[in-house]
Amino acid sequence: MTTKTQGNNDAFFYYSLLLHILLLMGFIISFDFREPMPVLKNSDEIIEARVFEEPKKPSKIIQDPVKKAAPLPKVTQKEVAPKDPPKVIQPIVKKEAIVIPDQKIKKQKEDLIQKQLLADLQKQKVADKKKQKQKAFEDAIQKEMQAMNEKNLLDAMQKEQKQIADARAAKMQGVVDKYKALILQSISQNWLIPGGVNKKLSAELMIRLAPGGLVLNVQLTRSSGDTALDRSAVAAVYKASPLPVPTDSSEFEAFRQFVLKVKPESILALSS
């Protein structure tokens, strides 16, 4: 009796173990590894996931309360190496730029500093333009004043030169008048005026002299209308050579070639 009961228990134990193995294999086979795992698109979207229900374990076999089950013998089983768990595909989540508050404040400060620098640079440019305009205006005024000063100086120099030239001319005119009077006096002493001529007639002579008063040439430039009077006037100049002239070379230049008006009335007045 006891042996029969023990045999039944052994059979029950093996049937139970076989049933567990079959259930485990069915669970593994039913799992679809090819199905993609849910992907997380955004943090705000709902992540779809599938929940696989764990297979229910077989309920314990209720033994007959009348028959007491004998203790099962210890059975040594070979350890089964656990299979590798299925690879779980991690959901792909889009990375959004997350701005840390400190970095945001830092960026705002940098933008503010950059704007301030740009404003300062613009102000500096405006100030530089004003300085350039002011400098250009000052340079223009300085140039105008310099031009006015140069013009005034030039006018003063020209005025001074004119005064010097006028003084020199006045002095030269005085020398010329002085020596012309001396020359007329010398000619009057050598002029033989023909008788019966009109004493109020006059002639103009161009006289060329050498340094020292030597007469080189005498030409009649305007006749008196009386040929005898004209010839006597030319002859009188040659007779009076050398004529009185200035010894200074610069003053003599006026007498190198000059025009002299001769009139018998004046000559007679000088000789008397």
KEKE-3310 file (N, C-alpha, C; in steps of 0.2 Angstrom, whole numbers, plus 5000, padded with zeros to 4 digits):
npx = (5004:5009:5020:5013:5007:5017:5022:5012:5013:5025:5023:5014:5021:5031:5022:5017:5029:5032:5021:5023:5034:5030:5021:5029:5037:5027:5024:5036:5036:5025:5028:5032:5046:5049:5041:5041:5046:5038:5040:5045:5040:5039:5040:5028:5019:5009:5015:5015:5012:5014:5006:5011:5002:5006:5007:4995:4999:4997:4985:4986:4986:4973:4974:4967:4959:4958:4967:4983:4997:5012:5028:5038:5051:5068:5073:5086:5090:5096:5104:5097:5103:5100:5091:5096:5089:5076:5081:5078:5071:5076:5066:5065:5069:5066:5078:5076:5081:5086:5086:5095:5091:5102:5111:5103:5100:5113:5116:5107:5112:5125:5119:5114:5126:5132:5123:5125:5138:5138:5130:5138:5149:5142:5139:5152:5157:5148:5153:5166:5164:5159:5170:5179:5172:5172:5186:5189:5182:5189:5201:5198:5195:5207:5215:5209:5211:5225:5227:5221:5230:5242:5238:5236:5249:5255:5249:5254:5267:5267:5262:5272:5283:5278:5278:5291:5296:5289:5295:5308:5306:5301:5313:5321:5315:5317:5331:5332:5325:5333:5345:5341:5338:5351:5356:5349:5353:5366:5365:5359:5369:5376:5368:5364:5352:5343:5340:5324:5315:5301:5300:5292:5291:5293:5303:5306:5318:5327:5339:5354:5366:5382:5391:5396:5392:5394:5388:5380:5371:5358:5342:5328:5312:5300:5296:5298:5292:5300:5313:5326:5327:5326:5337:5347:5345:5348:5362:5366:5365:5375:5386:5386:5391:5402:5387:5380:5378:5372:5384:5382:5378:5365:5357:5361:5355:5343:5347:5353:5346:5334:5321:5320:5313:5315:5315:5315:5312:5312:5325:5332:5327:5334:5347:5348)
npy = (4994:5006:5008:5009:5021:5030:5028:5034:5047:5051:5051:5061:5072:5073:5075:5087:5095:5094:5100:5113:5117:5116:5126:5137:5137:5140:5153:5159:5157:5164:5177:5191:5196:5204:5214:5232:5242:5254:5271:5286:5302:5316:5325:5329:5320:5306:5290:5276:5260:5242:5230:5215:5202:5192:5175:5165:5155:5138:5132:5125:5108:5101:5090:5074:5075:5064:5055:5055:5064:5057:5062:5069:5063:5069:5076:5077:5089:5093:5108:5121:5132:5149:5157:5171:5187:5195:5207:5224:5237:5253:5268:5281:5297:5314:5326:5341:5358:5362:5376:5381:5390:5398:5399:5406:5418:5422:5423:5433:5444:5445:5449:5461:5468:5468:5475:5487:5490:5492:5503:5512:5512:5518:5531:5535:5535:5546:5556:5557:5561:5573:5579:5579:5587:5599:5601:5602:5614:5623:5622:5627:5640:5644:5643:5652:5664:5664:5665:5678:5685:5683:5689:5702:5705:5704:5714:5725:5724:5726:5739:5746:5743:5750:5763:5765:5764:5775:5785:5783:5786:5799:5805:5802:5808:5821:5822:5820:5831:5841:5839:5840:5853:5858:5853:5860:5872:5871:5869:5880:5889:5886:5887:5894:5904:5906:5922:5931:5921:5913:5915:5907:5895:5877:5862:5844:5833:5818:5812:5803:5797:5794:5786:5799:5810:5811:5815:5804:5803:5812:5815:5821:5821:5828:5841:5859:5866:5874:5873:5878:5882:5869:5863:5871:5868:5855:5855:5863:5854:5845:5853:5857:5845:5837:5834:5839:5826:5814:5807:5795:5778:5772:5783:5788:5780:5785:5795:5789:5788:5799:5811:5828:5843:5858:5876:5891:5903:5899:5895:5907:5914:5907:5910:5923)
npz = (5000:5004:4995:4983:4985:4986:4973:4965:4970:4965:4951:4950:4954:4943:4932:4936:4935:4921:4916:4920:4913:4900:4900:4902:4890:4881:4884:4881:4867:4863:4864:4855:4847:4837:4836:4837:4850:4860:4855:4862:4858:4861:4877:4881:4875:4876:4881:4872:4877:4879:4889:4895:4901:4914:4914:4921:4936:4937:4947:4964:4966:4973:4986:4991:5006:5014:5011:5016:5010:5006:5011:4998:4989:4988:4974:4963:4951:4935:4933:4924:4912:4913:4900:4889:4893:4883:4872:4876:4867:4868:4870:4858:4861:4857:4858:4866:4866:4881:4892:4904:4919:4924:4914:4904:4910:4910:4897:4893:4900:4893:4880:4884:4887:4875:4867:4874:4871:4858:4857:4863:4854:4843:4848:4850:4837:4832:4839:4835:4822:4824:4829:4818:4809:4816:4817:4803:4800:4808:4802:4790:4793:4798:4787:4779:4786:4786:4772:4770:4778:4771:4759:4764:4768:4756:4749:4757:4754:4741:4741:4748:4739:4728:4733:4735:4722:4717:4724:4720:4706:4707:4712:4701:4691:4695:4694:4680:4675:4680:4673:4660:4659:4661:4649:4639:4642:4638:4624:4620:4621:4610:4599:4584:4579:4565:4556:4556:4559:4566:4583:4591:4587:4588:4589:4590:4596:4594:4605:4606:4618:4624:4638:4649:4641:4628:4611:4601:4591:4582:4579:4570:4576:4576:4566:4565:4556:4549:4539:4540:4553:4559:4555:4561:4574:4576:4573:4583:4594:4591:4592:4605:4611:4623:4632:4647:4659:4671:4683:4689:4685:4685:4685:4673:4663:4659:4650:4640:4628:4623:4621:4616:4618:4608:4607:4600:4607:4621:4621:4619:4630:4640:4637:4639)
capx = (5000:5014:5024:5009:5005:5023:5023:5007:5016:5031:5020:5011:5027:5033:5017:5017:5035:5031:5016:5026:5039:5026:5018:5035:5039:5022:5024:5041:5035:5020:5031:5034:5052:5049:5036:5045:5044:5035:5044:5043:5041:5040:5039:5021:5015:5008:5019:5011:5016:5010:5007:5010:5000:5010:5003:4993:5002:4992:4983:4988:4981:4970:4974:4962:4961:4957:4974:4989:5002:5018:5033:5041:5058:5072:5075:5091:5089:5101:5103:5096:5106:5095:5092:5097:5083:5075:5083:5073:5073:5075:5062:5069:5066:5069:5081:5075:5086:5084:5090:5096:5090:5108:5113:5098:5102:5120:5115:5103:5118:5129:5116:5114:5132:5134:5120:5128:5144:5136:5127:5144:5152:5139:5140:5159:5157:5145:5158:5172:5162:5158:5177:5181:5169:5175:5193:5189:5180:5194:5207:5196:5196:5214:5218:5206:5215:5232:5227:5220:5237:5247:5236:5238:5256:5257:5247:5258:5274:5266:5261:5279:5287:5275:5280:5299:5296:5287:5300:5313:5304:5301:5320:5324:5312:5320:5337:5331:5323:5339:5350:5338:5339:5358:5358:5346:5357:5372:5363:5357:5375:5379:5363:5364:5345:5342:5336:5318:5311:5296:5303:5288:5291:5297:5305:5307:5324:5329:5346:5358:5372:5387:5392:5400:5388:5396:5383:5381:5366:5353:5336:5322:5306:5294:5298:5295:5289:5305:5319:5332:5327:5327:5344:5351:5344:5352:5369:5368:5366:5382:5391:5387:5394:5398:5382:5381:5374:5374:5389:5379:5376:5358:5354:5363:5351:5338:5349:5356:5342:5329:5318:5321:5309:5318:5310:5320:5310:5315:5333:5334:5326:5339:5354:5348)
capy = (5000:5012:5008:5011:5028:5033:5028:5039:5054:5052:5052:5067:5077:5073:5078:5094:5098:5094:5105:5120:5118:5117:5133:5142:5137:5143:5160:5162:5157:5169:5184:5194:5200:5208:5220:5237:5245:5261:5277:5293:5307:5322:5324:5330:5315:5300:5285:5270:5254:5236:5227:5208:5199:5186:5169:5162:5149:5133:5131:5119:5102:5099:5082:5071:5076:5058:5052:5060:5063:5055:5067:5068:5062:5074:5074:5081:5090:5097:5116:5124:5139:5154:5161:5178:5190:5198:5214:5229:5243:5260:5273:5287:5303:5319:5330:5348:5362:5364:5381:5381:5397:5402:5401:5411:5425:5424:5425:5440:5449:5446:5452:5468:5471:5469:5481:5493:5492:5495:5510:5517:5513:5523:5537:5537:5537:5552:5561:5557:5564:5580:5582:5580:5593:5605:5602:5604:5621:5627:5622:5631:5647:5645:5644:5659:5669:5664:5668:5685:5688:5683:5695:5709:5706:5705:5721:5729:5724:5730:5746:5748:5744:5756:5769:5765:5765:5782:5789:5783:5789:5806:5807:5801:5814:5827:5822:5821:5838:5845:5838:5842:5860:5860:5851:5865:5878:5870:5869:5887:5893:5884:5887:5900:5904:5910:5928:5931:5915:5914:5913:5903:5888:5872:5855:5839:5830:5812:5812:5797:5799:5789:5789:5805:5815:5812:5815:5799:5803:5817:5814:5826:5817:5832:5847:5865:5869:5879:5869:5881:5881:5862:5861:5874:5865:5849:5857:5866:5849:5842:5858:5857:5839:5832:5837:5837:5820:5812:5802:5788:5774:5771:5789:5790:5776:5790:5800:5786:5790:5803:5816:5835:5849:5864:5881:5897:5908:5896:5896:5914:5916:5904:5913:5930)
capz = (5000:5005:4989:4978:4986:4984:4966:4963:4971:4960:4945:4951:4954:4936:4928:4937:4932:4914:4914:4921:4908:4894:4901:4901:4883:4877:4886:4877:4860:4861:4865:4848:4848:4831:4837:4840:4857:4859:4855:4865:4853:4865:4884:4883:4872:4880:4878:4872:4880:4879:4895:4894:4907:4916:4914:4928:4938:4939:4955:4967:4966:4980:4987:4995:5013:5018:5010:5018:5005:5009:5009:4991:4989:4985:4967:4960:4944:4932:4933:4917:4911:4911:4894:4889:4893:4877:4872:4876:4863:4872:4866:4855:4863:4854:4863:4865:4869:4888:4894:4911:4921:4925:4907:4901:4913:4908:4890:4893:4902:4887:4875:4886:4887:4868:4865:4877:4868:4851:4858:4865:4848:4839:4851:4848:4830:4831:4842:4830:4816:4826:4830:4812:4806:4820:4815:4796:4801:4811:4797:4784:4796:4799:4780:4776:4789:4783:4765:4771:4781:4765:4755:4767:4768:4749:4747:4760:4751:4734:4742:4749:4733:4724:4737:4734:4715:4716:4727:4715:4700:4708:4712:4694:4687:4697:4690:4673:4674:4681:4668:4654:4659:4659:4642:4635:4642:4634:4617:4618:4620:4603:4593:4580:4576:4559:4557:4553:4560:4571:4589:4595:4584:4592:4586:4594:4593:4598:4605:4609:4621:4627:4645:4649:4638:4621:4607:4596:4585:4583:4574:4570:4577:4574:4563:4568:4550:4546:4538:4542:4561:4561:4554:4566:4581:4576:4573:4590:4599:4590:4594:4613:4614:4627:4635:4654:4661:4678:4683:4692:4679:4685:4683:4666:4659:4656:4645:4634:4622:4625:4617:4619:4614:4608:4605:4600:4613:4627:4621:4620:4637:4644:4635:4642)
cpx = (5004:5017:5019:5007:5011:5024:5018:5010:5021:5028:5017:5016:5029:5028:5017:5023:5034:5026:5019:5031:5035:5023:5023:5037:5033:5022:5030:5040:5030:5023:5034:5040:5052:5045:5041:5042:5042:5040:5042:5045:5043:5038:5031:5016:5014:5011:5015:5015:5011:5011:5006:5008:5004:5005:5001:4996:4996:4991:4985:4983:4979:4970:4968:4963:4961:4964:4979:4994:5008:5023:5037:5048:5062:5074:5080:5090:5095:5099:5102:5099:5101:5096:5092:5090:5082:5078:5077:5075:5071:5071:5066:5065:5069:5072:5079:5080:5083:5089:5090:5095:5096:5111:5109:5099:5109:5120:5112:5108:5122:5126:5115:5120:5134:5130:5123:5134:5143:5134:5133:5148:5149:5140:5148:5160:5154:5150:5164:5170:5161:5165:5180:5178:5171:5182:5193:5187:5185:5200:5205:5197:5203:5217:5215:5210:5222:5232:5226:5227:5242:5245:5237:5245:5258:5255:5252:5265:5273:5266:5268:5283:5285:5278:5288:5300:5294:5292:5306:5312:5304:5308:5323:5321:5315:5327:5337:5329:5329:5344:5348:5339:5346:5360:5355:5350:5364:5371:5362:5364:5378:5374:5363:5357:5345:5338:5329:5313:5306:5299:5299:5287:5295:5298:5307:5313:5325:5336:5349:5364:5376:5388:5397:5397:5390:5390:5384:5377:5361:5348:5331:5316:5300:5297:5295:5291:5294:5311:5325:5333:5328:5334:5349:5351:5348:5360:5371:5369:5373:5387:5392:5390:5401:5393:5383:5376:5376:5380:5387:5376:5369:5354:5355:5358:5345:5340:5353:5352:5335:5327:5318:5317:5313:5314:5315:5318:5312:5322:5335:5333:5332:5346:5354:5348)
cpy = (5006:5013:5011:5019:5032:5034:5034:5046:5056:5054:5059:5073:5078:5076:5085:5098:5099:5100:5112:5122:5119:5124:5139:5143:5141:5151:5163:5162:5162:5176:5186:5199:5205:5214:5226:5240:5252:5266:5283:5298:5314:5320:5325:5325:5309:5294:5279:5264:5248:5232:5219:5205:5192:5180:5166:5155:5144:5132:5125:5113:5100:5091:5080:5072:5069:5055:5057:5059:5062:5061:5065:5067:5068:5072:5079:5082:5094:5104:5118:5131:5143:5157:5168:5182:5194:5205:5219:5235:5249:5264:5278:5293:5309:5324:5337:5352:5365:5370:5382:5389:5401:5404:5406:5418:5427:5427:5432:5445:5450:5450:5460:5471:5472:5475:5488:5495:5495:5502:5515:5518:5518:5530:5540:5539:5544:5558:5562:5562:5572:5583:5583:5586:5599:5606:5605:5612:5625:5627:5627:5639:5649:5647:5651:5664:5669:5667:5676:5688:5688:5689:5702:5710:5707:5712:5726:5730:5728:5737:5749:5749:5749:5763:5770:5767:5772:5787:5789:5787:5797:5809:5807:5807:5821:5828:5823:5829:5843:5845:5840:5850:5862:5858:5857:5872:5878:5871:5877:5891:5892:5885:5894:5900:5909:5916:5927:5925:5916:5911:5908:5896:5883:5865:5850:5834:5823:5812:5806:5799:5793:5791:5794:5811:5816:5811:5810:5800:5808:5816:5819:5822:5821:5839:5853:5868:5873:5875:5872:5881:5874:5861:5865:5871:5859:5850:5860:5860:5846:5847:5858:5850:5840:5836:5835:5832:5818:5807:5795:5784:5773:5777:5791:5786:5781:5794:5796:5787:5793:5808:5823:5839:5855:5870:5888:5902:5905:5897:5903:5917:5913:5908:5920:5929)
cpz = (5000:4998:4983:4979:4984:4976:4963:4964:4966:4953:4945:4950:4947:4931:4929:4935:4925:4912:4915:4915:4901:4894:4899:4894:4879:4878:4881:4870:4858:4861:4858:4849:4842:4832:4840:4846:4855:4859:4858:4861:4857:4873:4885:4880:4877:4877:4878:4874:4880:4886:4894:4901:4908:4917:4921:4930:4939:4946:4958:4967:4973:4981:4991:5002:5017:5017:5012:5013:5009:5007:5002:4992:4986:4979:4965:4953:4942:4932:4926:4917:4909:4904:4894:4889:4886:4877:4871:4872:4867:4867:4864:4857:4860:4860:4862:4869:4876:4890:4901:4913:4921:4918:4903:4904:4911:4901:4889:4895:4896:4882:4877:4886:4880:4865:4868:4873:4861:4852:4859:4859:4844:4842:4849:4841:4828:4834:4838:4824:4818:4826:4823:4808:4809:4817:4807:4796:4803:4806:4792:4787:4796:4792:4777:4779:4787:4776:4766:4774:4775:4760:4757:4767:4761:4747:4751:4757:4744:4735:4744:4743:4728:4727:4735:4727:4714:4718:4722:4708:4701:4708:4705:4690:4689:4694:4683:4671:4675:4676:4661:4653:4658:4652:4637:4636:4638:4627:4615:4617:4613:4597:4590:4576:4570:4560:4553:4554:4566:4578:4593:4592:4588:4588:4591:4591:4598:4598:4609:4611:4623:4634:4645:4645:4630:4616:4602:4590:4587:4577:4575:4570:4575:4572:4565:4562:4546:4546:4541:4550:4563:4561:4559:4573:4581:4576:4580:4595:4598:4593:4602:4616:4617:4631:4643:4656:4668:4677:4685:4686:4679:4683:4676:4661:4656:4651:4640:4628:4625:4620:4620:4614:4614:4605:4606:4606:4619:4627:4622:4627:4642:4643:4638:4649)
residu = (MET:THR:THR:LYS:THR:GLN:GLY:ASN:ASN:ASP:ALA:PHE:PHE:TYR:TYR:SER:LEU:LEU:LEU:HIS:ILE:LEU:LEU:LEU:MET:GLY:PHE:ILE:ILE:SER:PHE:ASP:PHE:ARG:GLU:PRO:MET:PRO:VAL:LEU:LYS:ASN:SER:ASP:GLU:ILE:ILE:GLU:ALA:ARG:VAL:PHE:GLU:GLU:PRO:LYS:LYS:PRO:SER:LYS:ILE:ILE:GLN:ASP:PRO:VAL:LYS:LYS:ALA:ALA:PRO:LEU:PRO:LYS:VAL:THR:GLN:LYS:GLU:VAL:ALA:PRO:LYS:ASP:PRO:PRO:LYS:VAL:ILE:GLN:PRO:ILE:VAL:LYS:LYS:GLU:ALA:ILE:VAL:ILE:PRO:ASP:GLN:LYS:ILE:LYS:LYS:GLN:LYS:GLU:ASP:LEU:ILE:GLN:LYS:GLN:LEU:LEU:ALA:ASP:LEU:GLN:LYS:GLN:LYS:VAL:ALA:ASP:LYS:LYS:LYS:GLN:LYS:GLN:LYS:ALA:PHE:GLU:ASP:ALA:ILE:GLN:LYS:GLU:MET:GLN:ALA:MET:ASN:GLU:LYS:ASN:LEU:LEU:ASP:ALA:MET:GLN:LYS:GLU:GLN:LYS:GLN:ILE:ALA:ASP:ALA:ARG:ALA:ALA:LYS:MET:GLN:GLY:VAL:VAL:ASP:LYS:TYR:LYS:ALA:LEU:ILE:LEU:GLN:SER:ILE:SER:GLN:ASN:TRP:LEU:ILE:PRO:GLY:GLY:VAL:ASN:LYS:LYS:LEU:SER:ALA:GLU:LEU:MET:ILE:ARG:LEU:ALA:PRO:GLY:GLY:LEU:VAL:LEU:ASN:VAL:GLN:LEU:THR:ARG:SER:SER:GLY:ASP:THR:ALA:LEU:ASP:ARG:SER:ALA:VAL:ALA:ALA:VAL:TYR:LYS:ALA:SER:PRO:LEU:PRO:VAL:PRO:THR:ASP:SER:SER:GLU:PHE:GLU:ALA:PHE:ARG:GLN:PHE:VAL:LEU:LYS:VAL:LYS:PRO:GLU:SER:ILE:LEU:ALA:LEU:SER:SER)
# end
